[in-house]
Amino acid sequence: MTRYIAGQPQMIVKIAGGVGGGVATAVQMEHSVAKDGLTIGIVQQTNVTGQITEADVKGRYDVTKWHWIGNMAPLRNMLGVWHKAPALTLEDAKKTEVIIGATGRNSPTYTVPAALNQLLGTKYKIVLGYNGTADLNLAMERGEIHGRGANWISVVISAPQYIENKTFKVLVVDGLTRDPTLPEVPTLLELAQGEKEKAAVRLISASGQFARAFFVPPGTPADR
């Protein structure tokens, strides 16, 4: 990014409370960061819709007041299960409890399996508190959990052996369209039945359009 900023300033990356969907980072960016344009934020895409859907997030920040700079790429979140899970299909998960690991309620690791429980009556038991996808992968391999969510690219980049060895099965994605690399996997929108359900799923899925977007806090001068 420094190549496109006058003077090519040094950029320092600071990890600031990303666990649990990045709510702490969003709050910090809105209320604690100097409004001088020198601090740029990036949070989970679910922070955009989380201020509407999560009771513990409402009122803590307002993404409509953030100054959005740009987005690296949209993302599709998914839910997948380990090959040793007690239920390897959505249909079987309606009858059998499957343990899904998640980082926090405002994370796609939680929202996708929670949506499936509401939409289809699946029995996904969601266990919170994991520190990112690396921890979730390790927990899956150990048999501590049966599956995980997050964006599909997190598997492609950090655990390609799951794809090569066919040890991880993707059951659903939450984008507005199917992922071109997973053409057989349905979207949450396809699984929704009534118009009310479809509207709710569109809201959840819309967060993926923000994906890896950068912003500066409200009150930052426009010229910055």
GUFI-650321 format. One line per 5 residues: number of its first residue (from 0); their letters; for each residue x, y, z of N, C-alpha, C. Coordinates in nm, 3 decimals. Example, Ala and Ser with C-alpha at 12.3 -4.5 7.8 and 13.67 -1.06 7.14 Angstrom:
<nodes>
0> AS> 1.319 -0.569 0.780 1.230 -0.450 0.780 1.320 -0.330 0.780  1.285 -0.225 0.708 1.367 -0.106 0.714 1.290 0.003 0.787
</nodes>
This chain:
<nodes>
0> MTRYI> 0.082 -0.121 0.000 0.000 0.000 0.000 0.086 0.126 0.000  0.205 0.118 0.058 0.288 0.238 0.069 0.326 0.296 -0.067  0.327 0.212 -0.171 0.361 0.260 -0.305 0.260 0.363 -0.357  0.140 0.361 -0.301 0.033 0.447 -0.351 0.004 0.564 -0.257  0.091 0.583 -0.158 0.075 0.695 -0.064 0.194 0.788 -0.081
5> AGQPQ> 0.168 0.915 -0.093 0.275 1.012 -0.114 0.381 1.000 -0.004  0.506 0.995 -0.047 0.616 0.985 0.049 0.651 0.844 0.090  0.574 0.746 0.045 0.597 0.604 0.078 0.626 0.583 0.228  0.532 0.617 0.315 0.557 0.604 0.459 0.568 0.458 0.502  0.632 0.436 0.614 0.640 0.301 0.670 0.503 0.264 0.725
10> MIVKI> 0.460 0.141 0.703 0.332 0.093 0.758 0.359 -0.013 0.862  0.296 0.000 0.977 0.312 -0.094 1.087 0.181 -0.170 1.106  0.188 -0.301 1.107 0.067 -0.384 1.127 0.052 -0.413 1.276  -0.064 -0.382 1.330 -0.091 -0.404 1.472 -0.214 -0.493 1.486  -0.200 -0.607 1.553 -0.313 -0.695 1.581 -0.385 -0.640 1.703
15> AGGVG> -0.512 -0.607 1.688 -0.582 -0.537 1.796 -0.717 -0.601 1.826  -0.715 -0.710 1.901 -0.841 -0.768 1.946 -0.923 -0.831 1.838  -0.861 -0.913 1.752 -0.934 -0.974 1.641 -1.017 -1.094 1.679  -0.992 -1.151 1.797 -1.066 -1.271 1.839 -1.213 -1.237 1.860  -1.302 -1.329 1.823 -1.444 -1.309 1.845 -1.511 -1.227 1.736
20> GGVAT> -1.447 -1.218 1.620 -1.510 -1.147 1.510 -1.462 -1.006 1.490  -1.365 -0.961 1.571 -1.308 -0.829 1.550 -1.388 -0.715 1.610  -1.482 -0.744 1.700 -1.563 -0.637 1.761 -1.474 -0.540 1.837  -1.377 -0.593 1.913 -1.288 -0.506 1.991 -1.211 -0.410 1.901  -1.171 -0.459 1.785 -1.099 -0.374 1.690 -1.191 -0.265 1.636
25> AVQME> -1.315 -0.302 1.604 -1.412 -0.205 1.552 -1.438 -0.095 1.655  -1.456 -0.134 1.780 -1.482 -0.037 1.888 -1.361 0.054 1.907  -1.242 -0.006 1.906 -1.119 0.071 1.922 -1.102 0.172 1.809  -1.128 0.129 1.686 -1.114 0.219 1.571 -1.213 0.335 1.579  -1.333 0.310 1.626 -1.434 0.415 1.630 -1.411 0.515 1.742
30> HSVAK> -1.367 0.466 1.859 -1.365 0.552 1.977 -1.227 0.593 2.028  -1.122 0.517 1.996 -0.992 0.543 2.059 -0.884 0.593 1.965  -0.899 0.570 1.836 -0.795 0.604 1.740 -0.803 0.752 1.701  -0.686 0.816 1.686 -0.682 0.956 1.643 -0.744 0.971 1.505  -0.822 1.076 1.487 -0.893 1.097 1.360 -0.805 1.174 1.261
35> DGLTI> -0.683 1.127 1.240 -0.590 1.199 1.154 -0.553 1.121 1.027  -0.618 1.006 1.006 -0.593 0.929 0.886 -0.468 0.844 0.892  -0.397 0.846 1.004 -0.273 0.770 1.015 -0.294 0.627 1.063  -0.416 0.595 1.104 -0.448 0.458 1.144 -0.562 0.407 1.057  -0.537 0.299 0.986 -0.635 0.238 0.897 -0.680 0.106 0.958
40> GIVQQ> -0.808 0.078 0.954 -0.861 -0.044 1.015 -0.903 -0.149 0.913  -0.899 -0.274 0.956 -0.957 -0.385 0.879 -1.011 -0.485 0.980  -1.137 -0.523 0.966 -1.201 -0.613 1.063 -1.275 -0.724 0.988  -1.334 -0.815 1.065 -1.416 -0.920 1.005 -1.532 -0.857 0.929  -1.566 -0.917 0.816 -1.678 -0.865 0.737 -1.809 -0.867 0.813
45> TNVTG> -1.821 -0.956 0.911 -1.945 -0.966 0.988 -1.966 -0.848 1.083  -1.864 -0.764 1.103 -1.883 -0.644 1.183 -1.984 -0.550 1.118  -1.995 -0.558 0.985 -2.088 -0.470 0.913 -2.232 -0.505 0.948  -2.266 -0.632 0.940 -2.404 -0.673 0.970 -2.424 -0.701 1.120  -2.315 -0.723 1.192 -2.325 -0.757 1.334 -2.391 -0.650 1.418
50> QITEA> -2.375 -0.523 1.378 -2.438 -0.417 1.457 -2.590 -0.420 1.446  -2.642 -0.497 1.350 -2.786 -0.514 1.336 -2.832 -0.646 1.398  -2.750 -0.751 1.379 -2.795 -0.886 1.416 -2.756 -0.930 1.556  -2.652 -0.870 1.615 -2.604 -0.915 1.746 -2.638 -0.813 1.855  -2.714 -0.858 1.954 -2.758 -0.768 2.061 -2.643 -0.707 2.140
55> DVKGR> -2.535 -0.786 2.160 -2.424 -0.735 2.240 -2.333 -0.641 2.162  -2.361 -0.621 2.034 -2.280 -0.533 1.950 -2.351 -0.401 1.923  -2.483 -0.403 1.922 -2.562 -0.284 1.888 -2.519 -0.163 1.971  -2.496 -0.050 1.903 -2.464 0.074 1.971 -2.317 0.093 2.005  -2.236 -0.008 1.983 -2.094 0.003 2.020 -2.011 0.071 1.911
60> YDVTK> -2.059 0.067 1.789 -1.995 0.135 1.677 -2.099 0.149 1.566  -2.067 0.229 1.465 -2.162 0.250 1.355 -2.084 0.251 1.223  -2.092 0.142 1.149 -2.015 0.130 1.024 -2.060 0.229 0.917  -2.182 0.282 0.930 -2.229 0.378 0.830 -2.154 0.511 0.842  -2.084 0.531 0.953 -2.007 0.655 0.972 -1.859 0.636 0.942
65> WHWIG> -1.818 0.510 0.920 -1.678 0.486 0.885 -1.653 0.539 0.743  -1.530 0.578 0.716 -1.491 0.620 0.581 -1.422 0.501 0.514  -1.491 0.438 0.422 -1.439 0.318 0.355 -1.341 0.356 0.245  -1.227 0.289 0.243 -1.121 0.318 0.146 -1.130 0.225 0.026  -1.143 0.096 0.051 -1.150 0.000 -0.059 -1.147 -0.142 -0.005
70> NMAPL> -1.174 -0.236 -0.094 -1.184 -0.376 -0.056 -1.090 -0.460 -0.142  -1.010 -0.547 -0.077 -0.919 -0.632 -0.153 -0.994 -0.736 -0.236  -1.099 -0.794 -0.178 -1.175 -0.898 -0.249 -1.296 -0.937 -0.166  -1.407 -0.974 -0.233 -1.520 -1.030 -0.159 -1.485 -1.172 -0.114  -1.555 -1.221 -0.015 -1.529 -1.356 0.036 -1.660 -1.430 0.056
75> RNMLG> -1.656 -1.561 0.038 -1.771 -1.644 0.072 -1.735 -1.726 0.195  -1.818 -1.714 0.297 -1.799 -1.796 0.416 -1.864 -1.932 0.392  -1.826 -2.029 0.473 -1.877 -2.164 0.451 -1.886 -2.238 0.584  -1.945 -2.356 0.578 -1.939 -2.450 0.689 -1.894 -2.583 0.630  -1.794 -2.642 0.693 -1.745 -2.771 0.648 -1.723 -2.864 0.766
80> VWHKA> -1.716 -2.992 0.739 -1.696 -3.090 0.847 -1.578 -3.181 0.816  -1.516 -3.229 0.920 -1.405 -3.323 0.909 -1.458 -3.458 0.863  -1.376 -3.534 0.795 -1.424 -3.660 0.736 -1.468 -3.763 0.840  -1.431 -3.741 0.967 -1.472 -3.833 1.073 -1.592 -3.781 1.153  -1.654 -3.675 1.107 -1.771 -3.619 1.177 -1.886 -3.720 1.178
85> PALTL> -1.969 -3.718 1.283 -2.080 -3.813 1.292 -2.189 -3.791 1.187  -2.192 -3.673 1.126 -2.288 -3.645 1.018 -2.214 -3.567 0.910  -2.213 -3.623 0.788 -2.137 -3.563 0.679 -2.223 -3.489 0.579  -2.354 -3.481 0.607 -2.446 -3.407 0.520 -2.537 -3.320 0.607  -2.599 -3.220 0.546 -2.694 -3.135 0.619 -2.815 -3.217 0.664
90> EDAKK> -2.857 -3.310 0.582 -2.972 -3.393 0.616 -2.944 -3.477 0.739  -2.826 -3.538 0.745 -2.790 -3.620 0.861 -2.772 -3.535 0.987  -2.730 -3.409 0.968 -2.710 -3.320 1.083 -2.841 -3.277 1.147  -2.953 -3.305 1.081 -3.084 -3.279 1.142 -3.116 -3.384 1.248  -3.048 -3.498 1.240 -3.076 -3.609 1.332 -2.962 -3.632 1.432
95> TEVII> -2.843 -3.588 1.398 -2.725 -3.617 1.479 -2.653 -3.489 1.519  -2.616 -3.478 1.646 -2.544 -3.360 1.693 -2.401 -3.359 1.638  -2.361 -3.244 1.588 -2.226 -3.225 1.533 -2.165 -3.103 1.602  -2.045 -3.118 1.655 -1.981 -3.009 1.729 -1.901 -2.922 1.632  -1.935 -2.793 1.631 -1.870 -2.696 1.543 -1.795 -2.594 1.628
100> GATGR> -1.669 -2.572 1.597 -1.591 -2.473 1.668 -1.610 -2.334 1.608  -1.603 -2.231 1.693 -1.619 -2.093 1.647 -1.535 -1.999 1.733  -1.504 -1.883 1.677 -1.424 -1.787 1.752 -1.511 -1.696 1.839  -1.626 -1.654 1.787 -1.716 -1.567 1.862 -1.847 -1.551 1.789  -1.946 -1.494 1.858 -2.081 -1.484 1.802 -2.088 -1.390 1.681
105> NSPTY> -1.994 -1.296 1.672 -1.997 -1.201 1.562 -1.910 -1.246 1.445  -1.870 -1.373 1.449 -1.782 -1.428 1.345 -1.861 -1.519 1.252  -1.820 -1.528 1.124 -1.886 -1.622 1.033 -1.870 -1.767 1.077  -1.771 -1.795 1.163 -1.757 -1.930 1.217 -1.879 -1.967 1.302  -1.950 -1.864 1.350 -2.072 -1.886 1.430 -2.198 -1.865 1.346
110> TVPAA> -2.201 -1.758 1.267 -2.326 -1.720 1.202 -2.377 -1.824 1.102  -2.286 -1.890 1.029 -2.331 -1.987 0.929 -2.395 -2.111 0.993  -2.328 -2.180 1.090 -2.396 -2.294 1.152 -2.520 -2.253 1.230  -2.519 -2.135 1.291 -2.637 -2.087 1.364 -2.753 -2.067 1.268  -2.724 -2.012 1.148 -2.829 -1.993 1.047 -2.886 -2.127 1.002
115> LNQLL> -2.801 -2.227 0.986 -2.847 -2.360 0.945 -2.938 -2.421 1.050  -2.905 -2.401 1.177 -2.990 -2.452 1.285 -3.129 -2.390 1.278  -3.134 -2.260 1.244 -3.262 -2.190 1.235 -3.337 -2.226 1.108  -3.266 -2.235 0.997 -3.331 -2.258 0.867 -3.374 -2.403 0.847  -3.287 -2.496 0.884 -3.309 -2.637 0.850 -3.336 -2.727 0.970
120> GTKYK> -3.311 -2.675 1.091 -3.329 -2.759 1.208 -3.213 -2.854 1.231  -3.095 -2.817 1.180 -2.976 -2.900 1.206 -2.940 -2.892 1.353  -2.861 -2.989 1.397 -2.824 -2.997 1.539 -2.677 -2.965 1.559  -2.633 -2.853 1.503 -2.494 -2.813 1.521 -2.477 -2.751 1.660  -2.390 -2.811 1.737 -2.357 -2.758 1.870 -2.233 -2.670 1.854
125> IVLGY> -2.251 -2.540 1.874 -2.145 -2.444 1.847 -2.066 -2.414 1.974  -1.936 -2.440 1.970 -1.848 -2.416 2.084 -1.763 -2.293 2.055  -1.778 -2.190 2.137 -1.708 -2.063 2.114 -1.572 -2.058 2.184  -1.491 -1.960 2.144 -1.369 -1.932 2.217 -1.238 -1.970 2.149  -1.245 -2.022 2.028 -1.121 -2.059 1.959 -1.053 -1.934 1.901
130> NGTAD> -0.921 -1.940 1.896 -0.843 -1.823 1.855 -0.801 -1.835 1.709  -0.897 -1.824 1.619 -0.866 -1.824 1.477 -0.874 -1.961 1.411  -0.858 -1.961 1.279 -0.876 -2.084 1.201 -0.766 -2.186 1.226  -0.646 -2.141 1.261 -0.538 -2.237 1.289 -0.575 -2.324 1.410  -0.631 -2.260 1.514 -0.675 -2.335 1.632 -0.791 -2.427 1.598
135> LNLAM> -0.881 -2.380 1.514 -0.995 -2.462 1.473 -0.949 -2.584 1.394  -0.853 -2.564 1.305 -0.799 -2.677 1.228 -0.738 -2.782 1.320  -0.659 -2.736 1.416 -0.594 -2.828 1.510 -0.698 -2.904 1.592  -0.802 -2.833 1.636 -0.908 -2.897 1.714 -0.981 -3.003 1.633  -1.000 -2.976 1.503 -1.064 -3.074 1.414 -0.979 -3.198 1.400
140> ERGEI> -0.851 -3.177 1.377 -0.760 -3.289 1.357 -0.749 -3.376 1.483  -0.763 -3.313 1.599 -0.756 -3.385 1.727 -0.888 -3.455 1.761  -0.993 -3.421 1.691 -1.124 -3.480 1.720 -1.200 -3.405 1.828  -1.151 -3.288 1.865 -1.215 -3.206 1.968 -1.345 -3.146 1.916  -1.345 -3.109 1.787 -1.465 -3.060 1.720 -1.480 -3.138 1.589
145> HGRGA> -1.598 -3.128 1.528 -1.624 -3.203 1.404 -1.619 -3.117 1.279  -1.614 -2.985 1.295 -1.614 -2.899 1.178 -1.594 -2.754 1.215  -1.585 -2.671 1.113 -1.568 -2.527 1.135 -1.619 -2.447 1.017  -1.636 -2.318 1.042 -1.675 -2.227 0.936 -1.558 -2.140 0.895  -1.583 -2.012 0.871 -1.489 -1.911 0.821 -1.494 -1.908 0.668
150> NWISV> -1.409 -1.827 0.607 -1.413 -1.816 0.462 -1.341 -1.933 0.397  -1.385 -1.970 0.280 -1.331 -2.086 0.209 -1.183 -2.068 0.177  -1.141 -1.943 0.152 -1.002 -1.919 0.118 -0.909 -1.956 0.233  -0.959 -1.957 0.357 -0.876 -1.993 0.472 -0.835 -2.141 0.465  -0.916 -2.221 0.397 -0.880 -2.362 0.376 -0.784 -2.373 0.258
155> VISAP> -0.817 -2.304 0.150 -0.735 -2.309 0.028 -0.591 -2.268 0.057  -0.574 -2.162 0.137 -0.440 -2.109 0.162 -0.368 -2.181 0.276  -0.438 -2.200 0.388 -0.368 -2.250 0.508 -0.375 -2.401 0.526  -0.468 -2.468 0.460 -0.480 -2.613 0.477 -0.515 -2.682 0.346  -0.437 -2.661 0.240 -0.469 -2.722 0.110 -0.468 -2.875 0.115
160> QYIEN> -0.398 -2.930 0.216 -0.394 -3.076 0.228 -0.533 -3.133 0.257  -0.621 -3.054 0.318 -0.758 -3.099 0.342 -0.829 -3.126 0.210  -0.799 -3.043 0.110 -0.862 -3.057 -0.020 -0.800 -3.175 -0.095  -0.668 -3.180 -0.093 -0.596 -3.287 -0.163 -0.630 -3.425 -0.107  -0.639 -3.434 0.026 -0.664 -3.564 0.092 -0.813 -3.593 0.112
165> KTFKV> -0.897 -3.496 0.075 -1.043 -3.508 0.089 -1.083 -3.539 0.233  -1.020 -3.469 0.327 -1.051 -3.489 0.469 -1.148 -3.384 0.523  -1.182 -3.284 0.439 -1.270 -3.176 0.482 -1.378 -3.157 0.376  -1.504 -3.162 0.418 -1.615 -3.154 0.324 -1.695 -3.026 0.348  -1.703 -2.941 0.247 -1.781 -2.817 0.257 -1.928 -2.848 0.229
170> LVVDG> -2.015 -2.802 0.320 -2.158 -2.834 0.309 -2.241 -2.718 0.253  -2.197 -2.594 0.281 -2.275 -2.478 0.239 -2.184 -2.356 0.236  -2.216 -2.259 0.149 -2.148 -2.130 0.149 -2.255 -2.022 0.169  -2.212 -1.904 0.217 -2.314 -1.802 0.249 -2.315 -1.686 0.151  -2.247 -1.697 0.038 -2.248 -1.589 -0.060 -2.382 -1.576 -0.131
175> LTRDP> -2.397 -1.467 -0.203 -2.519 -1.446 -0.281 -2.522 -1.534 -0.405  -2.402 -1.585 -0.442 -2.392 -1.681 -0.553 -2.301 -1.794 -0.509  -2.303 -1.906 -0.580 -2.216 -2.019 -0.548 -2.070 -1.982 -0.574  -1.982 -2.044 -0.499 -1.839 -2.023 -0.520 -1.799 -2.099 -0.647  -1.732 -2.034 -0.742 -1.694 -2.102 -0.867 -1.600 -2.221 -0.845
180> TLPEV> -1.528 -2.223 -0.732 -1.440 -2.337 -0.704 -1.513 -2.448 -0.630  -1.638 -2.421 -0.590 -1.722 -2.521 -0.521 -1.859 -2.525 -0.590  -1.864 -2.556 -0.716 -1.990 -2.545 -0.792 -2.102 -2.634 -0.744  -2.071 -2.743 -0.674 -2.174 -2.836 -0.628 -2.228 -2.800 -0.490  -2.166 -2.704 -0.423 -2.205 -2.670 -0.285 -2.312 -2.561 -0.287
185> PTLLE> -2.428 -2.585 -0.223 -2.537 -2.487 -0.225 -2.508 -2.366 -0.136  -2.579 -2.258 -0.162 -2.569 -2.139 -0.078 -2.679 -2.144 0.029  -2.659 -2.067 0.135 -2.764 -2.054 0.237 -2.892 -2.000 0.174  -2.877 -1.910 0.078 -2.993 -1.850 0.013 -3.076 -1.955 -0.059  -3.011 -2.053 -0.120 -3.082 -2.161 -0.189 -3.159 -2.249 -0.091
190> LAQGE> -3.107 -2.260 0.031 -3.169 -2.348 0.130 -3.284 -2.281 0.203  -3.286 -2.147 0.203 -3.393 -2.073 0.269 -3.526 -2.097 0.197  -3.634 -2.107 0.273 -3.764 -2.141 0.214 -3.852 -2.019 0.189  -3.899 -1.953 0.296 -3.991 -1.840 0.279 -3.918 -1.710 0.251  -3.995 -1.606 0.217 -3.937 -1.476 0.186 -3.869 -1.414 0.307
195> KEKAA> -3.926 -1.435 0.426 -3.865 -1.381 0.548 -3.728 -1.443 0.571  -3.720 -1.575 0.550 -3.592 -1.645 0.566 -3.492 -1.598 0.461  -3.538 -1.582 0.338 -3.449 -1.540 0.231 -3.394 -1.399 0.258  -3.478 -1.311 0.312 -3.434 -1.175 0.343 -3.327 -1.178 0.453  -3.347 -1.263 0.552 -3.249 -1.275 0.661 -3.116 -1.328 0.609
200> VRLIS> -3.123 -1.427 0.521 -3.002 -1.487 0.465 -2.929 -1.387 0.374  -3.004 -1.307 0.299 -2.940 -1.205 0.215 -2.859 -1.108 0.301  -2.914 -1.074 0.418 -2.843 -0.984 0.509 -2.714 -1.048 0.558  -2.723 -1.173 0.602 -2.604 -1.244 0.649 -2.500 -1.255 0.538  -2.546 -1.291 0.419 -2.456 -1.313 0.307 -2.393 -1.184 0.255
205> ASGQF> -2.463 -1.072 0.274 -2.413 -0.945 0.223 -2.281 -0.905 0.288  -2.257 -0.953 0.410 -2.133 -0.914 0.479 -2.010 -0.956 0.400  -2.022 -1.065 0.325 -1.908 -1.114 0.248 -1.861 -1.017 0.142  -1.950 -0.924 0.100 -1.911 -0.826 0.000 -1.811 -0.725 0.057  -1.811 -0.710 0.192 -1.716 -0.619 0.257 -1.584 -0.690 0.284
210> ARAFF> -1.591 -0.818 0.310 -1.476 -0.907 0.321 -1.354 -0.842 0.385  -1.252 -0.811 0.303 -1.127 -0.754 0.354 -1.118 -0.607 0.315  -1.210 -0.528 0.370 -1.219 -0.386 0.335 -1.147 -0.300 0.439  -1.082 -0.194 0.392 -1.010 -0.100 0.479 -1.094 0.025 0.503  -1.077 0.085 0.621 -1.151 0.206 0.654 -1.073 0.291 0.754
215> VPPGT> -1.114 0.416 0.767 -1.063 0.503 0.873 -1.182 0.544 0.958  -1.158 0.585 1.084 -1.269 0.612 1.175 -1.348 0.736 1.140  -1.471 0.743 1.194 -1.555 0.863 1.170 -1.485 0.986 1.224  -1.504 1.098 1.155 -1.441 1.224 1.198 -1.308 1.249 1.131  -1.259 1.152 1.053 -1.134 1.174 0.980 -1.158 1.274 0.867
220> PADR> -1.077 1.379 0.855 -1.099 1.478 0.748 -1.098 1.412 0.611  -1.187 1.457 0.525 -1.202 1.398 0.391 -1.074 1.405 0.308  -0.995 1.513 0.326 -0.874 1.526 0.246 -0.772 1.418 0.283  -0.776 1.369 0.405 -0.688 1.260 0.444 -0.730 1.132 0.373
</nodes>
